């Protein structure tokens, strides 16, 4: 027998009776064609594809759904090249089965991988770095697909610590500009990418603002920054008791004016593109020293010496030096003949100074009147100098307004009644005319001078 349909008749005869018969059908089937579901498929961002099963030369074929993220629609399950719709991203398994009657059939599975398009990606912000050999890349984490870093251009080929990681360290950088690409791929789908630019700038010159300064009270100083080789320099005020005037802020060496007592901090910044470094310097303006004395007034009577005292400095200098013992001491001894104001200048270890004064008030027993009335009425008729007897060998001189000497006497005894003893103008009584005269009383150690009014 060969494949096909056979009919056999079974007939029963009995003598002269009519015969009876029955027919049986025998169908011989050929072995079913071996099923081939075709090549596995990968498709991108589509919900439809065409199946590629083989044509059955013996038997009938039928597509069936085995697994997948959804139930697709097979347009004609008996068609080896049927379309499939309603696909979503994921992996489907479809089976192509060829069977022929009672013969054992065969089947073959095929895989359809449906991929979604990658979403828009971001490689991160462009970077400008100062003299570094490494940089941190911060690409966007892909929601669909996988990412990979690559070098588009640059002065050399850096190394990615993890090329497939959105956030990764890139090392081996040198001076120059790199273009790096973050690419998102998803199987057969068209990849998307975004570029980031990393620029490595040479370090500017390392700034040096110069040594700190400590200056005695002054309103002017100078800033001494180092010379700029790479980049540009700029002075700025960080802090201080006032806002001074930096005369040439973009010059490494510049005067600074309008300083006050206190501490200023100035910053010397050297920049190259967006790279900058700075160094600070302080200028302390020291106010005048506060010198403390045992003054302000000391009385000296009975010709007894007094001790002056000062504190608040390291060294001292007193003036005037007349009648002063050890003028460079903090406690000199003074014995002036008349009231004297002594000034002490103190200096600290940095050379800053301060000053103070002490008045040594010499008890004066000599009283010179500013006028008298030699009119013969018995009242105030003489030029009487109280205490003149305590100064033997004194000399008294009287001058008129033109500087002419009218009267002089050694060891004056308070007896001048207005009559000149040296040429001069006379009244009818022989006395000098009323008016203002000038006197000089020489006491030996000192000379007292002043004006004298004579009235009648």
C-alpha positions as CSV (number, residue, x, y, z in Angstrom):
1,X,0.0,0.0,0.0
2,X,1.1,3.5,-0.7
3,X,-0.3,6.7,0.7
4,X,-3.8,7.2,-0.5
5,X,-7.4,6.0,0.1
6,X,-8.4,2.3,-0.5
7,X,-11.9,0.9,-0.5
8,X,-12.4,-2.8,0.0
9,X,-15.8,-4.6,-0.3
10,X,-16.6,-7.6,1.8
11,X,-19.4,-9.7,0.1
12,X,-21.4,-12.6,1.7
13,X,-23.2,-15.1,-0.6
14,X,-25.6,-17.9,0.4
15,X,-26.9,-20.2,-2.3
16,X,-29.4,-18.7,-4.5
17,X,-30.1,-16.0,-2.0
18,X,-29.2,-12.4,-2.7
19,X,-25.7,-11.5,-1.5
20,X,-24.9,-8.8,1.0
21,X,-21.7,-6.7,1.1
22,X,-20.0,-4.0,3.2
23,X,-17.3,-1.6,2.1
24,X,-14.3,-0.5,4.3
25,X,-12.1,2.5,3.6
26,X,-8.4,2.3,4.3
27,X,-6.6,5.6,4.3
28,X,-2.8,5.5,4.2
29,X,-1.2,8.7,5.3
30,X,2.3,9.8,4.4
31,X,4.6,11.0,7.2
32,X,4.1,14.7,8.0
33,X,6.6,17.3,6.7
34,X,9.2,18.2,9.4
35,X,8.2,21.5,10.8
36,X,10.6,24.5,10.6
37,X,9.3,27.7,12.4
38,X,12.0,29.8,10.8
39,X,14.7,32.1,12.2
40,X,14.2,33.8,15.5
41,X,13.3,37.4,15.1
42,X,14.3,40.6,16.8
43,X,12.2,43.7,16.1
44,X,12.3,47.3,17.4
45,X,9.4,49.4,18.5
46,X,6.8,47.4,16.4
47,X,3.7,45.5,17.3
48,X,3.5,43.4,14.1
49,X,5.7,40.9,12.3
50,X,5.5,38.2,9.7
51,X,6.1,34.5,10.6
52,X,8.4,32.4,8.4
53,X,7.4,28.8,8.9
54,X,8.0,26.2,6.1
55,X,5.2,25.0,3.8
56,X,3.9,21.6,4.6
57,X,4.2,19.2,1.6
58,X,2.6,16.5,3.6
59,X,0.1,17.4,6.2
60,X,-1.2,20.6,7.6
61,X,0.6,23.3,9.6
62,X,-0.7,25.3,12.5
63,X,0.8,28.2,14.6
64,X,0.2,28.3,18.3
65,X,1.2,30.7,21.1
66,X,3.5,29.2,23.8
67,X,4.6,32.2,25.9
68,X,5.1,35.9,26.0
69,X,4.3,39.2,27.8
70,X,0.9,39.4,26.1
71,X,-1.4,37.3,23.9
72,X,-0.7,38.2,20.3
73,X,-3.1,37.8,17.5
74,X,-2.1,35.3,14.8
75,X,-4.0,36.4,11.7
76,X,-4.1,33.0,10.0
77,X,-2.7,30.3,12.2
78,X,-2.6,27.8,9.3
79,X,-0.6,30.1,7.1
80,X,3.2,29.5,7.5
81,X,3.7,33.2,6.7
82,X,0.9,34.6,8.8
83,X,1.2,38.1,10.3
84,X,1.2,38.5,14.1
85,X,-0.1,41.6,15.7
86,X,-0.6,43.1,19.2
87,X,3.0,42.6,20.2
88,X,4.5,44.4,23.1
89,X,8.2,44.7,24.2
90,X,9.3,41.3,25.5
91,X,10.1,37.8,24.3
92,X,7.5,35.6,22.6
93,X,7.7,31.9,21.8
94,X,5.4,30.7,18.9
95,X,5.2,27.1,17.7
96,X,4.7,25.8,14.1
97,X,3.3,22.3,14.1
98,X,2.8,20.1,11.0
99,X,0.6,17.0,11.4
100,X,-0.9,14.5,8.9
101,X,-3.9,12.5,10.0
102,X,-3.0,9.8,12.5
103,X,0.7,10.1,11.8
104,X,2.9,11.6,14.4
105,X,3.4,15.3,13.6
106,X,6.5,17.6,14.3
107,X,6.8,21.0,15.7
108,X,9.4,23.8,15.9
109,X,9.5,26.9,18.1
110,X,10.6,30.3,17.1
111,X,11.4,33.3,19.3
112,X,10.3,36.9,18.6
113,X,12.1,39.5,20.7
114,X,10.4,42.8,20.7
115,X,12.5,45.8,21.8
116,X,11.5,49.3,22.7
117,X,13.3,52.4,21.4
118,X,15.8,53.9,23.9
119,X,14.6,57.2,25.4
120,X,16.4,60.5,25.1
121,X,19.6,60.5,27.2
122,X,21.9,63.1,28.8
123,X,25.7,62.8,29.2
124,X,25.8,65.5,31.9
125,X,27.1,69.0,32.1
126,X,30.2,70.1,30.3
127,X,33.2,70.4,32.7
128,X,36.2,72.7,32.9
129,X,38.8,71.4,35.3
130,X,42.0,72.8,36.5
131,X,45.1,70.7,35.9
132,X,43.4,67.4,37.0
133,X,44.2,64.0,35.5
134,X,40.7,62.5,36.3
135,X,37.1,63.5,36.0
136,X,33.7,62.2,37.2
137,X,31.3,61.6,34.3
138,X,27.6,61.7,35.2
139,X,25.4,60.3,32.4
140,X,21.7,59.7,32.8
141,X,20.7,56.2,33.9
142,X,19.0,54.5,30.9
143,X,15.4,53.3,31.5
144,X,15.5,51.3,28.3
145,X,18.6,49.6,26.9
146,X,22.2,49.8,28.1
147,X,24.7,52.6,28.1
148,X,28.3,52.8,27.1
149,X,30.9,55.6,27.3
150,X,33.3,56.3,24.3
151,X,35.9,58.9,23.4
152,X,35.0,61.0,20.4
153,X,38.0,63.2,20.5
154,X,40.7,64.4,22.8
155,X,44.5,64.9,23.2
156,X,44.9,61.2,24.3
157,X,42.8,58.2,25.1
158,X,41.7,58.2,28.7
159,X,40.5,55.1,30.7
160,X,37.0,54.6,32.0
161,X,36.7,52.8,35.3
162,X,33.3,51.4,34.1
163,X,32.4,52.2,30.5
164,X,28.9,50.8,30.9
165,X,28.2,52.8,34.1
166,X,26.4,56.2,33.7
167,X,28.5,57.6,36.6
168,X,32.1,56.6,36.3
169,X,35.6,58.0,36.8
170,X,37.7,58.8,33.8
171,X,41.5,58.8,34.3
172,X,44.7,59.5,32.4
173,X,43.6,63.0,31.4
174,X,46.0,65.7,30.2
175,X,45.8,69.3,29.2
176,X,43.3,69.8,26.4
177,X,39.6,69.3,25.4
178,X,37.9,65.9,25.4
179,X,34.5,65.0,23.8
180,X,33.0,62.0,25.5
181,X,29.8,60.2,24.2
182,X,27.2,58.4,26.3
183,X,25.4,56.0,24.0
184,X,22.2,54.1,24.9
185,X,21.5,51.0,22.8
186,X,18.7,48.4,22.9
187,X,19.5,45.4,20.7
188,X,18.4,46.1,17.1
189,X,16.9,49.5,17.9
190,X,18.7,52.6,16.7
191,X,20.9,53.8,19.5
192,X,20.8,57.4,20.9
193,X,23.7,59.4,22.3
194,X,24.7,62.6,23.9
195,X,28.1,64.3,24.2
196,X,29.8,66.0,27.1
197,X,32.9,68.2,26.8
198,X,35.6,68.0,29.5
199,X,38.3,70.6,29.2
200,X,41.5,70.3,31.3
201,X,43.1,73.7,31.8
202,X,46.6,74.2,32.9
203,X,47.0,75.4,36.5
204,X,47.6,79.2,36.8
205,X,50.7,80.4,38.5
206,X,50.5,79.4,42.2
207,X,49.8,82.7,44.0
208,X,52.0,84.2,46.8
209,X,50.6,87.3,48.4
210,X,53.9,88.0,50.2
211,X,54.8,88.1,53.9
212,X,52.4,89.5,56.5
213,X,53.0,93.1,57.5
214,X,52.9,94.9,60.8
215,X,53.2,98.6,60.4
216,X,53.2,101.6,62.8
217,X,50.3,104.0,62.3
218,X,50.2,104.9,58.6
219,X,47.5,105.3,56.0
220,X,49.6,103.8,53.1
221,X,51.4,100.5,52.5
222,X,52.1,98.3,49.5
223,X,51.0,94.8,48.5
224,X,53.7,92.5,47.1
225,X,52.3,89.5,45.1
226,X,54.3,87.2,43.0
227,X,54.7,87.7,39.2
228,X,52.0,86.0,37.1
229,X,53.3,83.6,34.5
230,X,50.1,81.8,33.6
231,X,46.8,83.5,34.0
232,X,45.9,87.0,35.4
233,X,46.1,88.3,38.9
234,X,43.7,90.4,41.0
235,X,43.9,91.9,44.5
236,X,40.8,92.1,46.6
237,X,39.9,93.0,50.2
238,X,38.8,90.0,52.4
239,X,38.3,91.9,55.7
240,X,39.4,95.0,57.6
241,X,38.3,97.9,59.7
242,X,37.7,100.1,56.6
243,X,37.6,99.9,52.8
244,X,41.0,101.0,51.6
245,X,41.9,102.0,48.1
246,X,43.9,99.4,46.2
247,X,45.5,101.6,43.6
248,X,46.3,99.0,40.9
249,X,44.3,95.8,41.8
250,X,45.4,93.9,38.7
251,X,49.1,94.5,39.4
252,X,51.2,92.1,41.5
253,X,52.8,95.1,43.3
254,X,50.5,98.0,44.2
255,X,50.1,100.7,46.8
256,X,47.1,100.5,49.1
257,X,45.8,103.7,50.7
258,X,43.4,105.0,53.3
259,X,44.4,102.4,55.9
260,X,43.2,102.7,59.5
261,X,44.4,101.1,62.7
262,X,43.5,97.4,62.7
263,X,44.2,94.3,60.7
264,X,43.4,94.0,57.0
265,X,43.4,90.7,55.0
266,X,44.1,91.1,51.3
267,X,43.7,88.3,48.7
268,X,46.0,87.8,45.7
269,X,44.0,85.6,43.2
270,X,45.5,84.2,40.0
271,X,43.0,82.9,37.4
272,X,43.2,81.1,34.1
273,X,39.8,80.6,32.4
274,X,37.7,79.3,35.3
275,X,40.7,78.0,37.2
276,X,41.8,80.2,40.1
277,X,43.9,80.0,43.2
278,X,44.5,82.6,45.9
279,X,46.8,83.5,48.8
280,X,46.0,85.9,51.6
281,X,48.3,88.4,53.4
282,X,47.5,90.4,56.4
283,X,48.5,94.0,57.1
284,X,48.2,95.1,60.7
285,X,48.3,98.9,61.3
286,X,49.4,99.4,64.9
287,X,47.8,102.5,66.5
288,X,50.1,104.8,68.6
289,X,51.2,103.1,71.8
290,X,49.4,104.1,74.9
291,X,52.1,105.5,77.3
292,X,51.1,105.6,80.9
293,X,52.9,108.1,83.2
294,X,52.7,109.2,86.8
295,X,51.5,112.6,85.5
296,X,49.8,114.6,84.2
297,X,51.2,117.1,86.7
298,X,53.8,116.8,89.3
299,X,54.7,119.6,91.7
300,X,58.3,120.4,92.5
301,X,58.8,122.7,95.6
302,X,61.7,123.6,97.8
303,X,64.1,122.7,94.9
304,X,63.5,119.0,95.5
305,X,64.0,116.7,92.4
306,X,61.1,114.5,91.3
307,X,61.0,111.1,89.5
308,X,59.1,110.9,86.3
309,X,57.7,107.4,85.3
310,X,56.4,105.9,82.1
311,X,55.2,102.4,81.0
312,X,53.7,100.8,78.0
313,X,56.8,100.6,75.7
314,X,60.2,98.9,75.5
315,X,62.4,102.0,75.2
316,X,61.9,105.6,76.1
317,X,63.2,109.0,75.2
318,X,62.4,112.1,77.2
319,X,62.7,115.8,76.1
320,X,63.7,118.4,76.8
321,X,66.8,116.9,78.4
322,X,67.6,120.0,80.4
323,X,67.7,119.3,84.1
324,X,66.9,115.7,83.5
325,X,68.9,112.8,84.7
326,X,68.9,109.7,82.4
327,X,66.6,110.9,79.6
328,X,66.5,107.4,78.1
329,X,65.1,105.7,81.2
330,X,61.5,104.9,82.0
331,X,62.0,106.8,85.3
332,X,64.4,109.8,84.9
333,X,64.9,112.3,87.6
334,X,63.9,115.9,86.9
335,X,64.9,119.1,88.7
336,X,63.9,122.1,86.5
337,X,64.2,125.7,87.7
338,X,60.8,126.6,86.3
339,X,57.7,124.8,85.3
340,X,58.5,122.4,82.4
341,X,56.4,120.1,80.3
342,X,58.4,116.9,79.6
343,X,57.4,114.7,76.6
344,X,58.3,111.0,76.6
345,X,58.3,108.9,73.4
346,X,58.0,105.2,73.9
347,X,58.9,102.6,71.3
348,X,57.9,98.9,71.2
349,X,59.7,95.9,69.8
350,X,58.4,96.5,66.3
351,X,59.4,100.2,66.2
352,X,56.0,101.6,66.8
353,X,55.8,104.7,69.1
354,X,53.5,106.6,71.3
355,X,54.0,109.7,73.5
356,X,52.7,111.3,76.6
357,X,53.5,114.4,78.7
358,X,54.1,115.3,82.3
359,X,54.1,118.8,83.6
360,X,56.6,119.5,86.4
361,X,55.0,122.4,88.1
362,X,57.8,124.3,89.9
363,X,56.4,126.1,92.9
364,X,56.9,129.7,92.0
365,X,57.7,132.1,94.8
366,X,58.5,134.9,92.3
367,X,55.5,137.1,91.5
368,X,56.0,139.8,88.8
369,X,53.1,142.4,88.6
370,X,51.7,143.3,85.3
371,X,51.7,147.0,86.1
372,X,51.9,149.8,88.8
373,X,50.9,153.4,89.3
374,X,53.9,155.6,90.3
375,X,51.7,158.7,91.0
376,X,53.0,159.4,94.6
377,X,49.7,158.5,96.4
378,X,51.5,155.9,98.5
379,X,49.6,153.0,96.8
380,X,51.4,150.8,94.3
381,X,54.0,153.5,93.6
382,X,56.8,151.0,92.9
383,X,57.5,148.1,90.6
384,X,57.5,145.4,93.3
385,X,58.6,141.9,92.4
386,X,57.6,139.5,95.2
387,X,60.3,137.1,96.1
388,X,63.1,138.8,94.1
389,X,65.2,138.7,97.3
390,X,65.4,134.9,96.8
391,X,67.3,135.4,93.6
392,X,70.5,137.4,94.4
393,X,72.5,138.8,91.6
394,X,69.4,139.2,89.6
395,X,69.1,141.9,86.8
396,X,66.1,143.8,85.9
397,X,65.7,145.6,82.5
398,X,62.8,147.8,81.3
399,X,62.2,148.6,77.6
400,X,59.8,150.9,75.8
401,X,57.7,149.6,72.9
402,X,60.5,150.4,70.4
403,X,63.0,148.3,72.3
404,X,64.9,151.2,73.9
405,X,66.4,150.4,77.3
406,X,64.9,152.7,80.0
407,X,65.9,151.1,83.2
408,X,68.3,148.5,84.4
409,X,69.5,147.4,87.8
410,X,71.5,144.5,89.3
411,X,70.2,142.9,92.5
412,X,67.0,144.7,92.1
413,X,65.4,145.8,95.4
414,X,61.9,146.8,94.4
415,X,62.6,150.5,94.2
416,X,61.9,151.5,90.6
417,X,59.3,154.3,90.6
418,X,59.1,154.9,86.9
419,X,62.1,157.3,86.5
420,X,64.4,156.0,83.8
421,X,68.0,155.5,84.6
422,X,69.0,155.1,81.0
423,X,68.0,157.6,78.3
424,X,64.4,157.7,77.5
425,X,61.3,159.9,77.4
426,X,60.2,161.6,80.6
427,X,57.0,163.1,81.9
428,X,57.0,166.5,83.5
429,X,57.8,164.7,86.8
430,X,60.7,163.0,85.2
431,X,59.0,159.6,85.1
432,X,58.3,157.7,81.9
433,X,55.0,158.4,80.1
434,X,52.0,156.1,80.9
435,X,51.8,153.1,78.6
436,X,52.9,149.5,78.1
437,X,56.5,148.5,78.6
438,X,58.5,145.3,78.3
439,X,60.5,143.8,81.2
440,X,63.2,141.2,81.4
441,X,64.1,139.8,84.8
442,X,67.3,137.7,84.6
443,X,67.4,135.2,87.5
444,X,70.6,133.5,86.4
445,X,69.1,130.1,85.7
446,X,66.3,131.6,83.7
447,X,65.0,134.9,82.4
448,X,61.4,136.0,83.0
449,X,59.9,138.4,80.5
450,X,56.6,140.1,80.0
451,X,54.6,143.3,79.6
452,X,54.2,146.0,82.2
453,X,51.5,148.8,82.2
454,X,52.3,152.1,83.9
455,X,49.4,154.4,84.7
456,X,49.1,157.7,86.7
